Amino acid sequence: MMVSGEVGNLQMQLQKLRKQQTDLDSQLDTVSRSKAGALNMDFFRIKKQKQEVRDQLVKINAMLRPDIIA
């Protein structure tokens, strides 16, 4: 069982990750509209970062809301 401080810390991490995800979405939009478009290496770098953030979000959500079958 998690202590309330741990839950608060995880919730703060979630907020930061969601903000980071929004920032990455904006960057992807900007890069995809550039001349090079999807062929730009920045596009692939940002996509990878976004996937890593998404994975972290899923992991933290699972910690906060475990899938317990009772």
Secondary structure, DSSP 8 states (H G I E B T S, - for coil): ---HHHHHHHHHHHHHHHHHHHHHHHHHHHHHTSSSGGGSHHHHHHHHHHHHHHHHHHHHHHHHS-----
